[in-house]
């Protein structure tokens, strides 16, 4: 059942609820995930450190925010579109196929779906919007802080309407104003998002219009020209609610890991230097001390004093090796919990090296398996994208809204997407070693080895084998023939 969005009471209610505390919390979590992913995590690392340091101590800590495990892990897991899939359009004419291929090229489909895949691995959900722009169809990838939805009353898993609007970042990132002077300027600046905070764009199957923060529809409710929502929800199975409520393990671990690195940096800084100390009677202690190779410290002793003056350096005893081992163990356990090879990220700075094509294949399959469960999600998404593209092309056929000249697509026109899986990568040395092993075991002849190595028919292999045999016999023919007289010649010096 759908709502009547021409009813001003419904729009006023939506406008009020957008800025409700529950909705702000939801959007804040999404924004936090995105900020960490984009290397802007200092605020959140400090926030976490305040749970076991006081404010004054946090101000003196060497905050580490340059190690972004979140981005590294997400990009490794999001591998579906790193190699673009093959798309086949069915039940279309040759001319329609050419236009559809141009439409998908204009949408930059693989790059945008790769971004979507990354956001999906980051927060388990995102949405794709398809809109006309500059007479072409374009894709926007929306994260959960970019929009709100009105769910269907009889199925809350599905959106009845989308509301696109900006989100006031100062709700969750107090430090955002450090980069801002508070004014939205004509040139690009950090306040560019702010006008969108007070303007909301609603899309339903029937309507598409703008309303302000007070629920006033600007320009009146206008019809949705294509008759369907131009959005595709990228998400796994739901539990009777539209937004996926899933833990933020990748971003949370990244924050905790950087906090642990900060802790270790503080330990190294505080205990990495030997600490000078002096033991003497109070009356003989100097008020200030300078230490250096060309400086002598004078410590006078009273004749009746029982205190033996002493000056030295206390050596630090921080367990740096133990702390490093703890961090490595923490990282390995987390990666294993994500189904990834712990060697994919190294704390030693060493990259992964593959000794053979088989080892490389196994590594690729490990990464591939991490996304195999996502295939159905994106196959379904690709079908819905095509459905929206078809609606736009059929709606605006013969108009100047879009540049594409195409006849109406039939109802049975569809798309089939074939994703690329890792293939066996065999090096030349792998191939030679395998052939040599077969020869040693007597499984193949020398002729068959040549055929396998060069991938040639038997007739060519026979000629090559004859040439090889001839070359190997040449040294024997060049060896001087010893005569009986030569054999009886006296040894030199005899």
Secondary structure as UniProt FT lines:
FT   TURN            5..6
FT   HELIX           8..18
FT   HELIX           21..37
FT   TURN            38..39
FT   HELIX           42..49
FT   TURN            50..52
FT   HELIX           55..60
FT   HELIX           69..77
FT   TURN            80..81
FT   STRAND          86..90
FT   HELIX           94..106
FT   TURN            107..108
FT   HELIX           109..123
FT   STRAND          125..133
FT   TURN            134..135
FT   STRAND          136..142
FT   TURN            144..145
FT   STRAND          147..152
FT   TURN            153..154
FT   STRAND          155..164
FT   HELIX           169..171
FT   HELIX           174..179
FT   TURN            190..193
FT   HELIX           194..197
FT   STRAND          199..204
FT   STRAND          207..212
FT   TURN            213..214
FT   STRAND          217..218
FT   TURN            225..226
FT   STRAND          231..235
FT   HELIX           249..271
FT   STRAND          275..279
FT   HELIX           282..284
FT   TURN            293..294
FT   TURN            303..304
FT   STRAND          310..314
FT   HELIX           320..337
FT   TURN            338..339
FT   HELIX           342..344
FT   HELIX           357..372
FT   TURN            373..374
FT   HELIX           375..395
FT   TURN            397..398
FT   TURN            411..412
FT   STRAND          414..418
FT   HELIX           428..440
FT   TURN            441..442
FT   HELIX           446..454
FT   HELIX           458..478
FT   HELIX           484..488
FT   TURN            492..493
//
